[in-house]
Amino acid sequence: MMQGIHHLAIIVSSEECVKFYKKFGFKEFKRIERNLDIVLLLQGDGIQLEMFVDASHPLRSMPEPLGLRHIALKVDDIEKVIADLGLINSPIMNDWVGARCCFIKDPDGNTIELHE
């Protein structure tokens, strides 16, 4: 049966978005250049990201489409991460069970939850 999550797959528009995720400690370990896109495999603290770099892919729609809503990354210090990324207007709140969290966007507008 299931042993855990193997990876998360994200479509991004550019290498700039890949750099955003590398700021969290993800390291690239494989790159595959295809006709339509570039596939990058990144690893960080037991989490694997499969990133598809495709500048021509359609944007997410509003309201949110069905499917994955956001990715939550566990961090030691939300305020430090917000400052290190140069973000503003990222209110910190408590989640359903009282843990501190906040929501930010990657360069393509995908929602990332920072969670302590």
C-alpha positions in Angstrom: 0.0 0.0 0.0 0.9 3.7 0.1 4.2 4.5 1.8 4.1 8.3 1.3 4.1 11.0 -1.3 6.7 10.5 -4.0 6.8 14.0 -5.6 4.9 17.1 -6.4 4.6 18.2 -10.0 4.4 21.9 -10.9 4.2 23.7 -14.2 6.1 27.0 -14.2 6.7 29.6 -16.9 10.4 30.2 -16.4 13.7 29.5 -14.8 13.0 32.5 -12.5 10.3 30.4 -10.9 12.7 27.5 -10.4 15.1 29.9 -8.6 12.3 30.8 -6.2 11.9 27.2 -5.1 15.7 26.8 -4.8 15.6 29.6 -2.2 13.9 27.1 0.0 16.8 24.7 -0.3 15.6 22.6 -3.2 18.5 21.4 -5.3 18.3 20.3 -9.0 19.5 16.8 -9.6 18.2 16.1 -13.2 17.3 18.2 -16.2 15.6 16.9 -19.3 15.1 19.2 -22.3 12.2 18.2 -24.5 10.6 19.8 -27.6 7.9 21.6 -25.7 9.4 22.2 -22.2 12.2 21.5 -19.8 11.7 19.0 -17.0 13.6 19.6 -13.8 13.8 17.3 -10.8 14.6 19.0 -7.5 15.1 17.5 -4.1 14.9 19.2 -0.7 14.6 17.8 2.8 12.8 14.7 1.7 10.5 16.4 -0.8 10.9 16.0 -4.5 9.6 18.5 -7.0 9.1 17.7 -10.7 9.0 21.1 -12.4 7.9 21.6 -16.0 9.2 24.9 -17.4 6.8 25.9 -20.2 6.4 29.6 -21.0 3.4 28.9 -23.3 1.3 27.0 -20.8 -2.1 28.6 -20.0 -2.4 30.5 -16.6 -4.5 29.2 -13.7 -8.0 30.5 -13.7 -10.0 32.4 -11.1 -12.0 31.2 -9.3 -9.6 28.3 -8.5 -9.9 25.3 -10.8 -10.6 21.9 -9.2 -7.4 20.1 -8.1 -4.4 20.9 -6.1 -5.0 24.1 -4.1 -1.6 24.9 -2.7 1.7 23.5 -1.5 2.6 23.9 2.2 6.3 24.2 3.1 7.4 23.7 6.7 9.7 26.5 7.8 11.5 27.4 11.1 10.7 31.1 11.1 8.0 32.6 8.9 9.0 36.2 9.4 12.6 35.4 8.4 11.5 33.6 5.2 9.2 36.5 4.3 12.1 39.0 4.9 14.6 36.8 3.0 12.2 36.6 0.0 11.5 40.3 0.1 7.8 39.8 0.4 5.3 42.3 1.8 1.7 42.1 2.8 1.9 38.4 3.9 -0.3 38.3 7.0 0.5 35.6 9.5 -2.4 33.7 10.8 -3.3 30.4 12.6 -4.3 27.3 10.7 -7.2 25.0 11.6 -5.3 23.6 14.7 -3.7 26.8 15.8 -0.2 26.5 14.1 1.2 29.7 12.6 1.1 30.0 8.8 0.8 32.4 5.9 0.2 32.3 2.2 2.6 33.7 -0.5 2.7 33.4 -4.3 5.6 32.1 -6.4 6.6 34.2 -9.5 3.8 32.5 -11.5 1.1 33.1 -8.9 0.9 29.6 -7.5 -0.1 29.6 -3.9 2.5 28.5 -1.3 1.7 28.1 2.4 4.5 28.7 4.8 3.9 26.7 7.9 5.7 26.6 11.3 
